[in-house]
Amino acid sequence: MQKNIAFLVIGIGVLVVFAFVAVVIGSLRPKGPSQEEIAKVSKPVTLTYWRVFDGDTSIRQIITAYQRLHTNVKIDYRKLRFEEYEREIVNALAEDRGPDIFSIHNTWVDRYLTKIEPLPGELKVASFVEKGTIQKKTEVQIDKKQAYTPREIREKFVDVVGSDVLRFMDGKEQVVGLPYFVDVLALFYNKDSFNNAGIGAPPRNWGEFQNMAGRDYLTQINDTTGEIVSSAAAIGGSKNIQRAADILAMLMMQNGAQMTDGAMLTFDQVPQNLTDRTTHPAVNALTFYTDFASPATDLYTWSEDFSDSFEMFQQGLTAMMFGYSYHAQALRDLQPRLRYGIVPVPQLNPSQQAVPANYWVETVSKKTKSKDYAWDFLMFATAAEQAKLFLAETKKPTALRELIEEQKKEEILYPFASQLLVAKNWFHGKNAEAMEAQFTSLIAQALQLRGGAPEEQKSKFRELLTKTKQIIQEGY
């Protein structure tokens, strides 16, 4: 009897120990999401996405691929005309009918900062996994994904992206957008014009560019009327030069101008690091630029009376122009028989290379109700595998470091891809249009002040630069 009681006690003790161990082990196992959490994350989501430019096909391929993985997500894509785009964005966001995801130009980031939902540290989205061989069943699982950190943005994307999409908000550095591509300025040249002038290769630096633009080479002047018969390059003018502000800013940066210092514009000043305080990088750049549209110089090759620089180039009336990859697409569509080449822009100093960046950033609205899915889609869409679809369709330069070497193997992309690591965007104010208008006005005024004693002209140019800086700074 006593033995039976002892065995019973021991048995109960063993069961208690096993139960305790089971409870402990169970508590150590990671708990899966509750049914309530699964239902919340996997409920149907509709994201509205607005963009401008570029073909719809590439984006729709990416959207389809994402929806295949997240069957609860529907993405309504809308492409708007540039002329109406920003007005529609501003009005829609103000009226709470705006898109969840939208594009902004890389110079618009600070203007829209209060309307942007930064990338969260962690994203929680649902994936739908099909299991079983005979009787297939779809199971829902919740994916918790670590989003890009600022460090990863700098590692994955070219430098200019980090300077444009990383902003201090709420006391820390945050990601406010992701790009599919980064476009940069390049030099387009007419092969027939070069052949007829006996020039075998396009310029590699500004010295060669000057020589080719001279009157003995690509520029022809009517001695009787003084009019330009044949133009070497679309440079030096103001309103009739597409992206004139970009070209002038590029020359300033290449020449050593410090464009900004924090929130202050400083391009009108002599940088502190220059030992020769009489050298003014921005004044020299403005002088050099306007040389090409000043009749009194040997470099005179452009008139303010000419039509638009792109029209002049496509009609074979000027031998060189500066443009972006979208200009190449336009030339293929409008002038498929035009024989032209594209090369990197001339540089002044190998250790101080600079080329303007011009691209669009995809971002998420602060008013979205599905920020995790919106950002998850953008991380998916701008990663290498999906970005390749977009780049193949649009023929644009990549924003990702890992794709640069691959693009450099393509003839049409090499001039752009080879410059991505020195791409710059100096303007981070709230009104890029006002800046461009003021730079265009600066050029026009400088052309009117050409002539006279060199020192007097430099003094006038310094005053012009300071006045331009002050006007832009007011809305910066």
N, C-alpha and C positions, 0 to 999 in steps of 0.2 A: 504493500500500500504506500509506504513511504517512498519506495523507489519510483512508483508511478507518478507520485506527486512531484518528485524531483525532476523526472523526465519532462513532465508537463511544464514545470517552471522553466527548465532549460529551453524547451521548444518555444515557449512564449517569448523568452529573452532573445532567441535567434531571430524570431519574426520581427521583434521590435527593432533589433539591430539592422536587419535587412530593410525595413521600412524607413529607418532613419537614413541609411546610406542612399536609398532611392530618392528620398526627399532632397538630400544634399546634392546628389548628382544632378537631379532635375533642376535644382536652383542654379547650378553652375552652367548648365546648357544655355546658349543664347536663345532668348525667347523670340519666337516668330511674331510677325505683326498680327494684331488682333483682326477679327473679321470687320470690325468697324473701321480700322485704319485702312485695310485693303479696299473696302468699299469707297472710302473717301478718296484715296489716291487713284483708283481705277475708274472713277466715274467719267462719263463722256466729257471731253474738253474740246472747245473750238477756239483756235487761235487765228486772229486776223493779221495779215502780213502785208505791209505796203512797201513798195520799192519804186525806183525810177531808173530808166535806162536798162541796158542789157537785155538779152533774150529771155523769154519766159521758159523755154525748153529746159535749160540747165537747172533753173530753180525748181521746176516741177519734178524733175528726176530726183532731186534731193528730197523734196517733200514726200514723194511716193515711197522712197526708201525708208524715211523716218516713220511714216504711218504704217508701214509693214511691220515694224518692230513694236509700235505703240498703237494698236488698233482702236484704242479709245480716243485717239486724237484726230481731229479734223483741222486742216489748215486751209483757210480761205485766203488765197493769194490775189493781190490786186496790183497791177502795174499802172502808175499814173504818168501823165505827161509832165515834163520838167516845169513847164510854164505854170501849172496849177498845183504842183506837188506841195511846196512848203505852205501855201495858203490853206490847202486842204488838211494838212497835218495839224497846223496850229488850231484851226477851227474845230476839227474833230476832237482833239484832245481837250479843248476848252469845254466842249459840249458833252463830254463823257461818251462819245461814240467812236473814239479813236481806235487805232490798231493796237494789238498787243505787242507786235514787233514792227519796227520801221527802220528805214535807212536814213542816215544823215551824212553830209559831206564831212570829211575829216577836219575841215576848218569851222564846222558848226558845233562841235562837241560842247564847248563851254556855253554856247547860247541855249542849248537844250538840257543842260545838266540838271536843272530842277525838275525836268519832266522824265528823267531816266531812272529806272529801277536798277541799281547796281547788281552785279553777279553775286548771288549768295555763296557762302562758303561750302554748303552742301545742298545737293539737289535730290529731291525725293520724287521718283516717277514710277509708274507701273509698266512691267513688261508682261507679255502674254506668251507663255511657253506651251507648245503642243507636246503632249506626252502620250505614250502608249503606241503599240504597233497594230493591234487588231481593232480595239476600241479606243480611238483617239480622243483625248480629253485636253482641253485648254486650261492650263493653270495660270493663275495670276501671281506674280511675285513683285515685291517692291524693291526697286533698285535705289540704293543710297549712294550717290556719286559725289566724289570730291571735285569741286569746281576748280578752274584754273586759279592759281595764285598769281600775284604780280610778278614774282620771280619766274614762273612758268611762261607768262606772257612774253617776258623779255627773252626767254630761251627759245620759244617756239617761233615767234614772229620777228620780222626785221625791226631794227631799232626804232624807226619812225612810228611804228604801231604803238610801242610802249609809251612814247612821248605824247601820243594822241589819245589813247584810251585808258590810261591810268590816271586817276584823279583822287585827291584827298577829300573824302567825304565822311562825315561823322567821326572824325578823329583818326581815320586810317586810310591807307591807299587802297583803292578799289578799282575793279574792272568795270567800265561802263559801255563797252562795245567790242565787237569782233569783226574783222574784215574778211571778205573772200579774196581780195586782191589788193595790190598797191601799184598804182600807175606812176611812172616817172617821165620827165621830159627827155626827149631824144632829138637828134639832128637828122632831118630828112633832106636828101639831096637828089637832084635830077641827073641821072646818069648821062643822058644825051648832052645836057649843057656842059657837063664836065668833060666829056669826050671831045666836043667841039672846041673847047678851050685848051685842049691838050693836057688836062689835069687827070692823072691816073688814079688818085685816091682822095677821099674826103679828108677834111682837116682833123688832126688828132689833138690839137691844142689851139689856143687863141692866137698865137703867132701865125700859124699856118692859115687860120681862118681870115686874119687880116690880109695876108698876102693874096689869098684867093679872091677876096672881095675887092681888091684894088682895081684900078681902071685898066691895068694891062692884062687882066685875067677875065673874071666873070662879069665885071661891070662895064657897060658901054654907055658913054655919055655923048649926046649930040653937041659938037663943039659950037655950033651956031646958036642953038636955043638953050643949051645947058640942061636939057631934059634927059632923064635916064631912059635909054633905049632898051637896055638889058640889065635887070637887077640881079646882083649876086646873092642877096639874102634878105629875108623879111626880118629885119631887126632895126631898131633905132626909132621907130614910130610909136604912137600912143594908141589911139582908138582903132586904127586899122591893123594892129598886130594882135592876133589872138594870144591870150595869156601873157601880155606884155608885162604885167606885174610880176609874174613868175620868173620871167627871163631876167628882169632887172634885179629882183631879190636874189636870184642865183648868182649873178655877177657880184653883188655885194658880199654874199657869204663866201664865195670863192676868194674874194679879195681880202678877207679877214675881218669884215664888219661883224660886230656883236649886235645881232638884231634885237634881242631882248635881254633883260636882267630881271628875272622873276616876273612880276606883273607890270614892269615898266618897259616901254619901248626905248631902245638905245641906238638904233641904227644911224642916227644923226651925229653920234659922238665918235671920237677917236678912242678905240679900246685901250684900256690901261696897260695891256701886255705889249703894246707897240712901243719900241724904244725910240723910233723916229716920230715925234709928236706932230711933225709937219705933214705926215702922210695921213690922208683921210680916206679910208677904204670906200665909204659910200659915195663920196664926191668923185673919186676916181672911177668908180663903177658907173655912175651916172654920166660922167664925161665920155667914157668909153662907149657906153650904149648909144648915146645921142650922136656920137661921131658918124654913125652910119646913116643918119638922116640929116646931116648938116652939109649943105652945098659947099661950104668953104673948106672941107677936109678932103683928103685923098681917099677916104673910105666911104664917101657919099655913094650910097647904093639904094636908098629907100626914100620915098616921098610920102608926105602926109596926104597927098592927093590920090595915092593909089587906092585900089579897092582892097578888100579884106585879104590878109596874108594867106589864108588857106585857099581862097579863090585864085590868087596870083600863082600859087605853087601848082595847083591842079591844072591850070591853064598853060603851064610852062613858061610863065612870065617872070619868075624868080627861081634861081637855081637852088636855094636852100631855105628851109624854114624850121622852126622849133615846134615840136608837137608831141602829143601823147599817143598811146596805143590806139585810142579811139579815132585819132586822125588817120591812122593806117587803115582801119576798117572802113572809114568814110571814103578814102581814096580807092580802095578795092571796089566799093560799090559804085562810085561816081566816075572814076577814070581807070578802068581795069587795064587799059593799054599804056598807061603812063609808066615809063621806065624810071624807077627811083630806088634808092637804097636808104637804109636807116642805120645810124651809128650812134654810139654814146655822145653826149654833149662834150664839147671841148672843156678841159680843165686848166686852171691856172697854176695850181700848186699840188703836186702829188700827195703831199701830207695834209692838205686842207680841201679835199674834194667835197663837192656839194652838188646836189641835183634836186629840184623841187618834187615833192610827192603830191599826188592828186588822186584821191580815192574816196570810197564810201564805206561807212561803218554801219554794221547792223546792231541795233540796240533794242531794249525792252522798255515799254512804257511803265511809268510809275503807277498808272491806273489799271494795269492788267490784274486779273483775278487768278491768273495761272502762271506766276512768275517762274516756278520751277520748270514747267514744261516749255515755256518760251525760251528760257536760257539753255535748257537741255537741247532743244532743237538747234539753237545757234552754235553750241559747242559741237554738236554732231555735224552740222552743215559746213562749218569752217575748218574742220579737221581734214587732214591730207586726202583721205580716200574720197570724201564727198567733194571737197574743193576742186579736185582734179576734174570732176564732171563740169563744174562751172567754168574752169579755166580752159578746158578743151572746147567748150561751146563759144566762149566769148573772146578767146585769144588774148587774154589779159595777163600781165605779170603777176606772179604769186605774191602772197603776203607771208608765206611760210618759208623759213630758212631751208628746211629739208628738201624743198622742191626747186630751189634756185639752180642747182647744177643740171638738173633734168631739163629745165626750160632753156638753159644756155646752149643746149644742143639743137634747139629749133631756130632756124635762121630768122624767122619773123619776130621771135621773142628775145633773142640774144641781146640786142641793144638795150632793152629795158631791164631784163633780168640781171644783166651784168652790172647794173648801177644800183640795184636795190639796197645794198649794204651802206651806201653813202647818201641815201634819200633823206631829205630834211623837210620838215614843216615848221617854219618859224612862228606862224601866226596862231595864237590860241586865245584870241579875243572873242567878242560876242557879235561882231559885225564884219564878216569877211568881205561882203559886197562893198561896204564903205571903204575898207582898206584898198581894195582893187581900184575903186573909182579914184581914190586919192593918189595912188601910185600912177595911174594913167594921167591924171591931171598934172602930177609932178613932172612927168616926161614932156608933156605938151608945153608947160611953162619953161622947162629947161631948154627946149628947142628954140623958144623965142628969145632966150637970153644968151644964145651962143654968139661968139664973136667978142671982140675987145681983148683987153690985156688978160693973160692967163690968170694972174692973181685976183683980178677983179671978178672974173667969171667964177673962180673957186669960191670966193666970198659970197657971191650971189647964190651959188648952188648950196652952200652950207645953210644959208638962210631959208632956202626953199625946203631943204630936208627937215630943218627944225620945225617949220610951219606945218609940213605934212605930218610929222610925228605928233605934234600937238593936237591936230584935228583927229587923227586916228585914235590917239590915247583917250580922248573924251568918251568914246564909245567902246573902249577896249574891255 
